[in-house]
């Protein structure tokens, strides 16, 4: 379990929890919650793997809880606008006189968030540890105007809607745009793994022969944006990830897979997407993906597909089409 600065500050009597329930916003799946009884905790998490991890540990976890509480802890989001939205939500649900605490690493912009919080609230106290900060204050009876902290939909070209904090929230991702340029007309059922706010799925649905598109996305706000961006009745929306989605017999799988966990490089995520795509496809199905040129995906592709072709390359990206999928058991036999 990952110990928090919040727990350390409590242990050192730098602050104390009031009686009553405690909200933790943007709670991580491996977070240590030893500072409060489980029945007092109300956790929120919109990223599916973390949400599932918390739920499996027996916690009360929701996507967006507004339960009145005596104290709130906000774990900084990698996006500062998303962090400010979390703080505004925490303030709205915390009782007057309760504690509102915010914790984050320097790489999450904790210093600048602290500066903004101090500009609007008095009595902000801080605790620094492990290249990050915890800061907290008492929730006043009257709140300042926080309308600029509340997340609002972002409108992009071509009428797409996104939200602060989702991948490529301020414009179409270059890799996805390159992949969209090279996608063929599809027929039959298609899956979009890591569908984001629906850019690729909308392109897929321009093929009249497509009978359905399953958009699979782990980030709940991104999926909610996709529902606004795609009204085609052939589209179905699944909050989940490649570990949990159980669809099969697709004629095609399309993906711009993630390759980071938070800010840490994680190429194994893309490798997992490749293996899952091979399991999901019909015997004559196709897997279309885009990736950064330097990512090591070719070995995994060749292990799970009989034919792998690089369709296009730019200075930063490569588009790959893989055919003749092999199940894991077939791949193992082929190696013998």
N, C-alpha and C positions, 0 to 999 in steps of 0.2 A: 504494500500500500504506500502511496505517496503522501508524506506528511506535509501539512500546509503551514505557512507562516502564521496563519490564524491560530492553529493549535499551539504553536510555540509561544505566541504572544499570550494566550490564555494560561499556559503552563507557567509563564514568568510573571503572571498577575499584572500584565500591562493593560489588560482590559478584562471585563467579566461579562458573561452572558446574563441577560435578564431572564426572569422566569417566563416561560411560554415557548411557543413554537419558533423554529429557526428555518429560514429559507436559504438555500444555496443555489444561486443562479449560475448556469453554465458549469455544472458540477462534472468533474472528470470521472471516467469509469473506474479508475484505480485509486480514487481519493480516499484518504483516511478521515472518517467522520466520528472518531472517538470522542470529540468534544461535546457531543449531545446524544441522548437516547434516540434510538431509531424512530420511535413513535412521535418524537418532537420534530423530526426533520421533514422538510418539503423540498425536494430537489427538482430542478428543471434542467433539461438537456435536450437539444434539438438535433444532435448528431447521433444517428441510429446506433452505431456500435457502442458508444458510451452509454446511451440510454438503455440498451439491452444489458450491458454489464451491470449497471446500477440496479436494474429491475431484478436480475438474477441473484443479486446480493440481498434482495428482500426489502429494498428501500421504496418509499413512496416517491415515484418520479413521474413527471409529466413534461410535455413539450413547452407549455407556457402556463404556469400556475400563478393565480392571483390570490392565494390564501392569505388572510391577515396573519401577520407574525409579529413577534416581539423583537426579532433581530434578523438581519439579512447579510449574507456574504456573497459578494459578486466576484467570480473568477474572470479576470479579463479575457476578452475575446481577442483573437489575432487582429481583428478589425476595430479600430478605435470608435468609429460610428456605432458599431454593434455593441461595444462596451458601454458607451454612454446610454444607449437604449436600455441595456440591462440595469444600469444604475437608476435610471428614471423609473423602471418597473419596480426595482427594490424599494425605492422611496415611497411609491404609491401603496405598497402593501405592508410597509413597516409602521407599527403604531408610533404615535408621538412619544418621544422620550426613549424610543428603542435605539438599538445600535445598527448602523449601516456601515459595513466594512467592504473594502475593495482590495483584491490581491492580484498581483501580476508580476511577470518578469520584465526586465528592462526591454527585452525584444518585443514585448507586447505593448510597449509605449506607456508603461506604468507611470513614469516620471511626468509625462505631459498630461496624463489623465489626472494625476494628483494636483498639478498646477491648476487645471480647470475646476476641479472640485473645490480647492481652496478659494477660488475666486467667487464661489457662490455660497459656501458654507463656512461657519465659524467653528473654532475648536477642533480642527482636524488634527489628529495625532498619527504618528507614523512609526513603523518598525521595518528596518532593512535587514534582509538576510538572503544569502545565496543569489546575488545578482538580481534581486527583485525587491518589491516593496509590498507591505500591508499598510493601509491607512483607513482610519475610521472616524466617525463623528456621530453625534446624537441627532436623531431625526427631529427637526424642529416642528412646531405646531403648524406654521405656515410655510409652505414651500415657495421658493422663487420660481419664476417662469422657466420651465424646462422643456418648452415646446421644441427648441432646437436640438435637444438630446433624443427626442423620440424618433425612432427610425421611420422613414417615409419611403414609399415605393419610388424606384428610379425608372424613368422612361428612357429607353434607348431608341436608336434608329430602327425603322421598320416596325415600330409599335411594341417592341419587347419590353416587358416589365421585369425588373430585378429588385432585390432588397440589399441594403448594406450588409456586408459580411459574407455574402455568398461568393462562390468562385466567379471571377470575371464579371463582377457586379457593374463595372463602369463601361463595359463594351464587349463586343464579341471577341472571344479568345482567338488568337491568330492560328493556333493549331486546329481548332474546331472549324474555322473558316476554310482552311486548306483542305481538311477532310471533306467538308460539304461540297467543295468544288469537284471532287473526284468520285463521289458516291454514284453508283449506277442506279437505274430503275430497279426496284425490288418487287418481288411478288411473294405473297404469303405473309405469315406472321414474323415480326421483327422485334428485337429487344434493343433498347438503348441503355447500356450499363454506365452508370455515372452520368445520368441525363442532364444534371444541372437544371437550368431554367428553361430548357426545351428547344434550344437553337437547332441542334442536329435532328431532333425528332420532327420538328416542323419541316425540315428539308426532306426527311424520309417520307413524310406523309404526302409529298407532292407526287409520289409514285402511285398511280391509280390501282396498280396491282397489289399494293400492300393491303392486307386484310385487317391487321391490327399492329399497334406499336405499344409495347410495355416499356414505360419509362421507369427505370429503377434508380433511385437517388437516396443517398444517406443523409443529406442535409435538408431538414424539413422546410426551412424558409425557401430554399431553391426549388423544392418540389411544389410549394404553394405558388411560387411565381410561374412555374411551368403550367399549372392549371389555368392561370390567367392568359398565358401566351398561346395555349393550344386548346381549341374548342372542338376539334375534329372528333366525332364520336368513336373513331377507331382507336383513339388513344386511351390507355389505362395507366394510372399513376400508382406507383408502389414505393412507399417509404421503407427502405431497406438497403442492403448492400449485397455484394456478390456472395457473401457467406450465407445469407439467409434466403435470397430469392430462389424459388424452387421451379421456375418455369423451364420448359424444355421443348424440343421439336420446333425450334425457330428456323426459318429459312435464312435469316441473316441476323447477326449481332453486330452492333456498331458501338464504338467506344472511344472516348478521349479519357483514358484512365488517369486517376490521380497518381502522383508520385511523391507526395509529401504527407507526413503525419504531423499536423501543426506546421512547424517551420523546419522539421527534420526531414532530409531526403529519405524516401522509402520506396526504392524501385521494386521491392517485393510486392507492393500493391498492384502495380501493372502486371507483374507475372501472375498474380492471383486472378486478375481479370482475364488474362489469356487462357489459363486453365479452365476457368469457369465457362468461358465462351465455348471452348471445345466440348464441354459436357452438355451445353444447352442446345447445340446445333443439330439439325437433321444431318444424315450422312452426306448430303450434297450441299450443305449450308456453307455460307461464307462469313468470315469474320473480318470486318473493316475497322482499323484503328489508326490513330495518329499518336505520335510520341515525339519527345525531344530526340534529336539525332544521336545524342550521346548515351541514351539509356540502353542497357544491355538486355533487350527483349528477344533477340533472334534465337538464342539457344532454346528458350522456353517455347517459342513459336514452332521451331523445328521438331521439338519433342512431341508436340500435341497436334501438329498439322502435317499432312503429306505434301502440301504445296504452299510455299510462302513467297510472295512477290512484293517488292518495293515498287509502289505505283508512282510516287512523287517524292521529291526531296527539295527542301529549301535550306537556307543557311542554318535554320534552327530546328526544322521539323522533318519527319518522314511519315508518309502514308503507306500503310501496309495492308495488303489483302491476303488472307490465309484461307485455304480451302482444304477439303478432305480431312475433316476433324477426326481425331482419335481420342477415345476414352482413355482414362488413366491406365486401365488394365491393358489396352491395346498398345499404348506407348511403352509400357514395361516389357511386353512380349517382344516388341520390335527391337528393343535394345539387346536382347539375348542373342 
